[in-house]
């Protein structure tokens, strides 16, 4: 599984003109399931994400996690993160999980996040979403859980 996390001052997701998810300060995370991913990879990515230290401590160093600062978590499904862009000028999405598997794993990821973190908002799987954010820093990290290493 892949998570592209951005530390934000605020972030929103709009679908068909309606607000479906919003947070103030915290992390906006694009989440992608790859072929072969299971709940095991989802759990590993979530644990890493919730503990990833990207917020400043008193000394200004990135030593605090979203959990430590009680920040918001906006989870947005984004299958295009699994694109194979190594050749040609059109991406291949073969590495992405099938839509049914992606939807199931995203729903599982969200459910687990809500059990472990107080403030969780989401985008909508399969929808045409308009995502807006103010990246704080900017701070952006690519987290990937490889099924062979979990």
C-alpha positions in Angstrom: 0.0 0.0 0.0 1.0 3.5 -0.7 0.4 6.7 1.3 1.4 10.1 0.1 1.1 12.3 3.2 1.2 16.1 3.3 1.3 18.1 6.4 -1.4 20.7 6.0 -2.9 23.8 7.7 -6.2 22.7 6.2 -7.7 20.4 3.6 -11.0 19.7 2.0 -12.6 17.2 -0.4 -15.7 18.2 -2.5 -17.8 15.7 -4.5 -20.5 17.0 -6.9 -20.4 20.5 -5.3 -20.8 19.1 -1.7 -18.2 19.0 1.0 -17.5 15.4 2.0 -14.4 15.7 4.1 -12.4 18.5 5.8 -9.7 19.0 8.4 -7.8 21.9 10.0 -4.1 21.3 10.8 -3.0 17.7 10.4 -2.2 15.3 7.5 -4.0 14.9 4.2 -3.1 11.4 2.9 -3.6 10.0 -0.6 -4.1 6.3 -0.1 -3.6 3.6 -2.7 -3.9 -0.2 -2.6 -1.7 -2.2 -4.9 -2.3 -5.7 -6.4 -1.6 -8.3 -3.7 -2.2 -5.9 -0.8 -4.2 -7.2 2.2 -5.4 -6.0 5.5 -1.9 -6.8 6.8 -0.4 -4.1 4.5 -3.2 -1.7 5.4 -2.4 -2.1 9.1 1.3 -1.6 8.6 0.8 1.6 6.5 -1.6 3.0 9.1 0.8 2.3 12.0 3.6 4.0 10.1 1.4 6.9 9.2 0.0 7.5 12.7 3.5 7.4 14.1 5.4 9.3 11.4 7.1 12.3 13.0 6.4 15.3 10.7 5.3 18.0 13.2 7.7 20.3 15.1 8.6 19.9 18.8 9.6 22.8 21.0 13.0 22.9 19.3 11.5 23.1 15.9 12.6 19.6 14.9 10.2 17.1 13.3 9.7 14.9 16.3 5.9 14.7 16.7 3.4 12.6 14.9 -0.2 13.4 14.0 -1.2 11.4 17.0 1.1 13.4 19.3 -0.4 16.7 18.1 -4.0 15.5 17.9 -4.1 16.7 14.4 -6.8 15.9 11.8 -6.4 13.1 9.3 -8.0 13.4 5.9 -7.8 10.1 3.9 -8.4 10.3 0.2 -8.4 7.2 -2.1 -6.1 7.7 -5.1 -5.4 4.6 -7.3 -3.2 6.7 -9.6 -0.4 6.5 -7.1 0.2 2.9 -8.3 0.8 4.0 -11.9 3.7 2.5 -13.8 5.2 5.5 -15.6 8.5 3.9 -16.7 7.8 3.9 -20.4 5.7 5.8 -22.9 3.6 8.9 -22.3 0.5 7.2 -20.9 0.5 5.6 -17.4 -0.3 2.0 -16.9 -2.5 1.1 -13.8 -1.7 -2.6 -13.8 0.1 -2.3 -10.4 -3.1 -0.9 -8.7 -5.5 -3.2 -6.9 -8.7 -4.1 -8.8 -11.5 -1.6 -8.0 -13.4 -4.0 -5.6 -10.2 -4.8 -3.7 -9.2 -1.1 -3.6 -12.6 -0.1 -2.2 -12.6 -2.9 0.4 -9.0 -2.0 1.6 -9.7 1.7 1.7 -12.9 1.1 3.7 -10.9 -1.2 6.1 -8.1 1.5 6.3 -10.6 4.2 7.3 -12.4 1.9 9.8 -9.1 1.1 11.5 -8.0 4.8 11.4 -11.2 5.8 13.2 -10.6 3.2 15.9 -7.1 4.6 16.5 -7.4 8.3 15.9 -10.0 10.8 17.1 -10.3 13.1 14.1 -10.6 11.3 10.7 -12.3 12.6 7.5 -12.3 11.0 4.1 -12.8 11.4 0.4 -15.1 9.1 -1.5 -13.8 6.0 -3.3 -14.5 6.1 -7.0 -15.8 9.6 -7.1 -14.6 12.6 -9.0 -13.2 14.6 -6.1 -11.9 18.1 -5.9 -9.2 18.2 -3.2 -7.9 21.5 -1.8 -5.2 21.9 0.7 -2.7 24.3 2.1 0.6 22.3 2.5 2.4 23.4 5.6 6.1 23.6 5.0 5.8 22.3 2.4 6.1 18.8 3.9 5.3 15.8 1.8 6.4 12.2 2.2 5.8 9.0 0.2 5.2 5.9 2.4 5.0 2.5 0.9 4.5 -0.9 2.4 5.8 -3.8 0.4 3.9 -7.0 0.9 7.2 -9.0 0.8 8.4 -7.0 3.8 5.4 -7.0 6.1 
